[in-house]
Amino acid sequence: MTRGKKTNLSKLGEFGLIDRLTGNLPGNSKVVVKGIGDDCAVYKSSKDRYQIITTDALVEDVHFTLANHPPRLLGRKSLAVSLSDIAAMGGTPRTAVISLGIPKSLPLAFLDRFYEGIHSICEEFNICIAGGDTVRSPKGFWVSLTLIGEVRKNRLFVRSGAKAGHAIMVTGTLGDSALGLKLLSKKKSPLKASKAARKFLETRHLDPVPRLEFARSLAASKIRVSSMIDISDGLEQDLGHICRQSNKGADLDLTTIPESRELKILCKNNDLDNNPFCLTGGEDYELLFTIPGEDVKKLVNITLKVGVPVTRIGRMTSEKGVIRLLKENESPQIRKTSSGFDHFR
């Protein structure tokens, strides 16, 4: 694509834009093991370990609103989304730097509570905040966080190794965060939900739990993980990343998608379709990975150890770039391009 040609950004999309901007960037293949396109960049640091680095930005009125997101939980989430990237690579987080864009009108009490959240999650996962930057923002609060970790060379997970026939697995339940966001956004015309269900679903959106312990246990096992990604943009979108980077396709069994009891009941009581929340809602921060079918039974010990359920939801195929959504007694839905959250669409 020539830079002089006018292209609509919404047509290009977030990932097309990334390809456009980074296609001709220089790289150092002697140092960088994995660059743009995975959950973290990976570079050499010692004989038996890699350093891994990831960065995420959260912007007011794009990723959150101050009305719906308590500052302490926003602080926790700012780090949790990057911790999920580290988990998807099988790594251990070590240190972070944080940059803030702060409107002059923002109360100091907000920032105090925000950093209470940062402090709590750093203590929980033994992370050191090593520095950062603060600037005045002309409109809205934003945070950009870079997290550095490490991983043993023989335990690194990437997106690009899935094989045809391998089982597609996912941790936890899907769709809770997207439905929690809908609950938070519908206060003027609230959905019918019990107090307990509302709290569960909203917490899943406001305070996600990165699956670091599960990922480390999986990396230490003899289970042959061929690919992994964390679900931030939605199941379809992120499975599409694995398919593209592995040059494979996927059959997804819609009847096996794991859903929480709270999501099932709330959708039924409000006449809502479950599938959009589970397939394209995003911000689940669960782990999506592929393994040989014969290794599926070996996951039982890990799920019992860390208390995180795992579900088999499909299989990889040799049909490059094609995702088929399967449901008994219905014609397959074909996805040649994955759908999910995209900043420019």
Secondary structure, DSSP 8 states (H G I E B T S, - for coil): --TTS---HHHHHHHHHHHHHHTT----TTTEEE-TTSSSEEEE-SSSEEEEEEEEEEEBTTTB-TTTS-HHHHHHHHHHHHHHHHHHTT-EEEEEEEEEEE-TTS-HHHHHHHHHHHHHHHHHHT-EEEEEEEEE-SSS-EEEEEEEEEEEGGG---SS---TT-EEEEES-SSHHHHHHHHHHTSSS-----HHHHHHHHHHHHS----HHHHHHHHHSS----EEEE-SS-HHHHHHHHHHHHT-EEEEEGGG----HHHHHHHHHTT--HHHHHHH------EEEEE-GGGGGGHHHHHHHHT--EEEEEEEESSTT-EEEE-TTS--EEESS--S--TT-
